[in-house]
Amino acid sequence: MPSKKERPTTPTIRDVAQTAGVSPATVSRVLNNYAFIRPEVRANVLNAIRTLGYEPNRVAQRLRSTRSLIIGFIVTDITNPFLNTVMSTVESIFFEHGYSVLMSNTGANAQKELDYLSMMEAEEAAGIVVIPTSEDVDRIAEMAAGGMPIVVIDRHMVTDTIDCVLSDNVAGAFSAVDHLIRLGHRQIGHIGGPLYLTSGRERYQGYLQAMAAAGLPVHDTWVRFGNHKYESGYQQTVELTRDHPEVTALFIENNMMSLGALTALQDLRRRVPDDVAVVGFDDTPWSTLLNPPLSVVAQSTAEIGRRAAALLLERIKQPDLPARTELLPTTLIVRASCGAKRPLEMVEPKGGPGVDQNTV
């Protein structure tokens, strides 16, 4: 009789996963007959099970056989007011459908993002809504290819195989800068977000397009890039206005940097809008409470949440649907920080939305 040491080891679920080139959670999904496993992935797993002679623990399998009612929601910055309505809407819709939403905050940390994705997979979440740390997170694409229903918001992805819900950032930025130009500004600066994010690149693109459409030059030193945080908005505004006092208007890429920029202008004793006109991106409850109230490009936050939830529910029920990308319009809301003294005519900028006549 062979010694215990010489006995052949019993194959585990991890051995099956390694042989099939998938995660243990995906093997578990195949064993539990989840509907949203791609046929080729299911075939690879079943072939690995036969090859290795793996025998699942049927008792444990029966305990796990009920459908998961957990939805993962992974965001980069829970403190950003833009997400409040999005998260609330998503949670409300999934609650109505009998799901619980598990929210995770990565703080834009790529490793933390991977850890949360692994946790969602290990918990066999029914699906995930995610704002990725970048547009090329391979793990998200791998999980989607393995059968995990995923919807990405606020980012284009390198792969075109994942459902996405996005705002029309280019048109929104164009409408903001075009508005400043029609108010008479010619030296317009831009405090932008990280260019490794599609939202940052697209809003910068809209700024450039509006300036080019008006035949205005853009000096590289009129443009500074931050990290979406209050502190970077403050610092970049201090540096830009100190180095270029000729700049009479600023288009700022997100809400927290806008708040930092307004604080910097106040500390520098630059009057808004008399010395520097300002238009931000993202509307918040405090935008109307500022002095002066802040002109903004507003995203359809509630609709982003509704569409993300709807796409994910459809993906859970019909895993073989083709990937879809939904592009939602933005709205320019005119308040006093841009220096508008009277309502403007409704304008449809090239590729963009109209102007909300909320002039203060």
C-alpha positions in Angstrom: 0.0 0.0 0.0 1.6 3.4 -1.0 2.4 5.7 1.8 0.4 8.8 2.4 3.1 10.9 0.8 3.1 8.7 -2.4 -0.7 8.8 -2.9 -1.8 10.9 -5.9 -3.2 14.2 -4.9 -6.9 14.9 -5.6 -7.3 17.7 -8.1 -8.8 20.9 -6.7 -10.9 23.6 -8.2 -7.7 25.7 -8.5 -6.1 23.0 -10.6 -9.2 23.0 -12.9 -9.0 26.8 -13.1 -5.3 26.8 -14.0 -5.8 24.1 -16.7 -8.7 26.0 -18.2 -7.1 29.4 -18.0 -9.8 30.9 -15.9 -10.4 31.9 -12.3 -11.7 29.5 -9.6 -14.8 31.6 -9.4 -15.5 31.0 -13.1 -15.1 27.2 -12.5 -17.6 27.5 -9.7 -20.0 29.3 -12.0 -19.8 26.5 -14.6 -20.4 23.9 -11.9 -23.4 25.8 -10.7 -24.8 26.2 -14.2 -24.8 30.0 -14.2 -26.5 31.2 -17.4 -24.1 33.9 -18.3 -20.9 31.8 -19.0 -19.7 32.1 -22.5 -20.0 28.7 -24.4 -16.3 28.5 -25.1 -15.4 29.2 -21.5 -17.8 26.6 -20.3 -16.4 24.1 -22.8 -12.8 24.7 -21.6 -13.8 24.3 -18.0 -15.7 21.1 -18.6 -12.8 19.7 -20.6 -10.4 20.5 -17.8 -12.7 18.8 -15.3 -12.8 15.6 -17.4 -9.0 15.7 -18.1 -8.1 16.0 -14.4 -10.9 13.8 -13.1 -12.0 16.6 -10.8 -15.0 15.7 -8.5 -16.7 18.7 -6.9 -17.9 18.7 -3.4 -21.6 18.2 -4.1 -22.7 19.2 -0.7 -20.9 22.5 -0.9 -22.1 22.9 -4.5 -25.7 22.5 -3.5 -25.2 25.2 -0.8 -24.0 27.6 -3.4 -26.4 26.7 -6.1 -28.8 29.6 -5.5 -28.4 32.6 -7.7 -26.3 35.4 -6.3 -28.3 38.6 -5.3 -25.2 40.8 -4.9 -24.3 43.6 -7.3 -20.8 45.1 -7.0 -20.3 48.8 -7.5 -16.6 49.9 -7.7 -15.8 53.6 -7.8 -12.6 55.6 -7.9 -13.5 58.4 -5.4 -16.5 58.1 -3.1 -16.1 61.7 -2.0 -16.8 63.1 -5.5 -20.3 64.6 -5.5 -20.8 63.5 -9.1 -21.2 59.9 -7.9 -23.9 60.6 -5.2 -26.9 60.6 -7.5 -25.4 57.8 -9.7 -24.9 55.5 -6.8 -28.2 56.3 -5.2 -30.0 55.6 -8.5 -28.2 52.3 -9.1 -28.9 51.1 -5.6 -32.6 52.0 -5.7 -33.2 50.2 -9.0 -31.4 47.0 -8.0 -33.1 47.0 -4.6 -36.5 47.0 -6.5 -35.2 43.9 -8.4 -34.3 42.1 -5.2 -30.5 42.7 -5.3 -28.2 44.2 -2.6 -25.5 46.6 -3.8 -22.0 46.2 -2.4 -20.1 49.5 -2.8 -16.2 49.6 -2.9 -14.0 52.7 -3.2 -10.6 52.2 -4.9 -9.3 55.7 -4.3 -7.9 55.5 -7.9 -5.5 52.8 -6.6 -5.0 50.2 -9.3 -4.0 47.4 -6.9 -7.0 48.1 -4.6 -9.1 47.9 -7.7 -7.8 44.5 -8.5 -8.4 43.3 -5.0 -12.0 44.5 -5.1 -12.6 42.8 -8.5 -11.2 39.6 -7.1 -13.5 39.9 -4.0 -16.5 40.5 -6.2 -15.6 37.4 -8.3 -15.0 35.3 -5.1 -18.4 36.3 -3.8 -19.9 35.3 -7.1 -21.6 38.7 -7.6 -24.4 38.7 -10.1 -22.8 41.6 -11.9 -20.6 44.7 -11.4 -20.9 48.4 -12.2 -17.4 49.9 -12.2 -15.6 53.2 -12.8 -12.1 51.9 -13.7 -8.9 53.5 -12.7 -7.9 53.6 -16.4 -9.3 52.6 -19.8 -7.2 49.4 -20.1 -7.8 47.4 -16.9 -7.1 43.9 -18.3 -8.8 42.2 -15.3 -12.1 43.8 -16.2 -11.9 42.6 -19.8 -10.9 39.1 -18.5 -13.8 38.9 -16.1 -16.3 40.0 -18.8 -14.9 37.5 -21.2 -15.3 34.8 -18.5 -19.0 35.5 -18.2 -19.2 38.2 -15.4 -21.8 40.8 -16.4 -20.1 44.2 -16.2 -21.1 47.8 -17.0 -18.4 50.5 -17.1 -19.4 54.1 -16.5 -17.5 57.4 -17.1 -14.8 55.7 -19.1 -14.3 54.4 -22.6 -12.5 51.1 -22.6 -9.8 49.9 -24.9 -11.8 46.8 -25.6 -15.2 47.1 -27.3 -16.7 44.0 -25.7 -17.9 45.7 -22.5 -21.1 47.7 -21.9 -20.5 51.4 -21.2 -22.5 54.4 -20.2 -20.8 57.7 -20.9 -21.4 61.4 -21.0 -20.7 63.4 -24.2 -17.6 65.0 -22.7 -16.4 66.6 -26.0 -19.6 68.3 -26.7 -20.0 69.4 -23.1 -16.5 71.0 -23.0 -17.1 72.6 -26.4 -20.3 74.2 -25.2 -18.6 75.7 -22.1 -15.7 77.2 -24.0 -17.9 78.3 -26.9 -20.0 80.2 -24.3 -17.0 82.0 -22.9 -15.9 82.9 -26.4 -19.3 84.4 -27.2 -19.0 86.5 -24.0 -16.0 88.1 -25.5 -13.1 86.1 -24.0 -10.1 85.3 -26.1 -7.4 84.2 -23.6 -9.1 81.1 -22.1 -7.2 78.7 -19.9 -8.0 75.1 -19.1 -7.5 73.2 -15.8 -7.8 69.6 -17.0 -8.0 66.2 -15.5 -5.5 63.3 -16.1 -5.0 62.6 -19.7 -4.7 58.8 -19.1 -8.4 58.9 -18.5 -10.7 59.2 -21.5 -12.8 61.8 -19.7 -9.8 64.1 -19.3 -8.7 63.7 -22.9 -12.2 64.3 -24.2 -12.9 67.4 -22.2 -9.5 68.8 -23.3 -10.4 67.9 -26.9 -13.7 69.9 -26.6 -11.7 72.9 -25.3 -9.3 72.7 -28.2 -12.1 72.3 -30.8 -14.0 75.3 -29.5 -10.9 77.5 -29.6 -10.0 76.2 -33.1 -13.6 76.8 -34.3 -13.3 80.5 -33.2 -9.9 80.8 -34.8 -8.2 81.4 -31.5 -4.7 80.3 -30.6 -4.1 78.0 -27.6 -0.8 78.4 -25.8 0.4 75.2 -24.1 1.1 77.2 -20.9 -2.6 78.2 -20.7 -3.4 74.5 -20.0 -2.6 72.7 -16.7 -3.5 69.2 -15.7 -4.5 68.0 -12.2 -5.8 64.8 -10.6 -9.5 65.7 -10.0 -8.8 66.7 -6.4 -9.5 70.0 -4.8 -5.8 70.6 -4.0 -4.7 70.2 -7.6 -7.4 72.6 -8.8 -6.1 75.1 -6.3 -2.4 74.7 -7.2 -2.8 74.6 -10.9 -5.0 77.8 -10.9 -2.4 79.6 -8.7 0.4 78.7 -11.1 -1.6 79.5 -14.3 -2.9 82.8 -13.2 0.4 83.8 -11.7 2.3 83.0 -14.9 -0.3 84.3 -17.3 -2.3 87.2 -15.9 -3.6 87.8 -19.5 -5.9 84.8 -19.1 -9.4 86.2 -18.6 -11.4 82.9 -18.3 -11.0 79.4 -17.2 -12.7 76.1 -18.1 -12.2 73.6 -15.4 -12.6 69.8 -15.9 -14.4 68.6 -12.8 -16.3 69.8 -9.7 -13.6 69.4 -7.0 -11.0 71.1 -9.1 -13.5 73.9 -9.8 -13.9 74.4 -6.1 -10.1 74.5 -5.6 -9.8 77.0 -8.5 -12.4 79.4 -7.0 -10.7 79.3 -3.6 -7.3 80.0 -5.3 -8.8 83.0 -7.2 -10.3 84.3 -4.0 -6.9 84.0 -2.1 -5.2 85.7 -5.0 -7.8 88.6 -4.9 -8.8 87.9 -8.5 -12.5 88.7 -8.8 -14.9 86.2 -10.4 -16.1 87.0 -13.0 -14.7 90.5 -13.4 -11.1 89.5 -13.5 -11.4 85.8 -14.4 -14.6 84.1 -15.6 -15.1 80.5 -14.7 -17.1 77.6 -16.1 -16.8 74.1 -14.4 -17.8 70.6 -15.2 -20.4 68.7 -13.1 -23.3 70.4 -11.3 -23.5 70.0 -7.5 -25.9 71.3 -4.8 -23.3 73.8 -3.7 -22.8 75.3 -7.2 -25.7 77.7 -6.6 -24.5 78.6 -3.1 -21.2 80.0 -4.2 -20.6 83.7 -4.6 -21.0 84.1 -7.5 -22.9 80.9 -8.4 -20.9 78.6 -10.6 -21.7 78.1 -14.3 -21.3 74.4 -15.1 -21.6 71.7 -17.7 -24.0 69.3 -16.0 -24.0 65.5 -16.6 -27.2 63.5 -16.5 -26.2 61.7 -13.3 -29.6 60.1 -12.6 -29.9 58.9 -16.2 -26.3 57.5 -16.0 -27.4 55.4 -13.0 -30.6 54.3 -14.7 -29.0 53.3 -17.9 -26.1 51.5 -16.1 -28.6 49.5 -14.0 -30.7 48.7 -17.0 -27.8 47.5 -19.1 -26.5 45.3 -16.3 -29.9 43.7 -15.7 -30.2 43.0 -19.4 -26.7 41.5 -19.4 -27.5 39.3 -16.5 -30.6 37.9 -18.2 -29.1 37.8 -21.8 -25.4 37.2 -21.5 -24.9 36.9 -25.3 -26.1 40.4 -26.2 -23.6 42.4 -28.2 -21.7 45.0 -26.2 -23.4 48.4 -26.1 -22.2 52.0 -25.5 -24.6 54.7 -24.5 -23.6 58.3 -24.9 -25.7 60.7 -22.9 -25.9 64.5 -23.5 -24.7 67.2 -21.1 -26.3 70.6 -20.4 -24.6 74.0 -20.0 -26.1 75.8 -17.0 -25.3 79.5 -17.1 -24.9 81.3 -13.8 -23.0 84.4 -12.7 -19.4 83.0 -12.5 -19.0 83.2 -16.3 -20.0 86.9 -16.4 -23.2 86.5 -18.4 -25.4 89.6 -17.6 -28.5 88.4 -19.6 -30.0 85.2 -20.9 -28.4 83.8 -24.0 -30.2 82.4 -27.0 -30.5 78.6 -27.0 -27.4 77.4 -28.9 -26.6 73.9 -30.2 -22.8 73.8 -30.4 -21.3 71.5 -32.9 -22.0 68.0 -31.6 -23.3 69.4 -28.3 -26.4 70.2 -26.3 -28.1 73.5 -25.7 -27.7 76.1 -23.0 -29.9 76.1 -19.9 -31.2 79.6 -19.3 -30.5 79.5 -15.6 -28.6 82.8 -15.7 -28.2 84.4 -12.3 
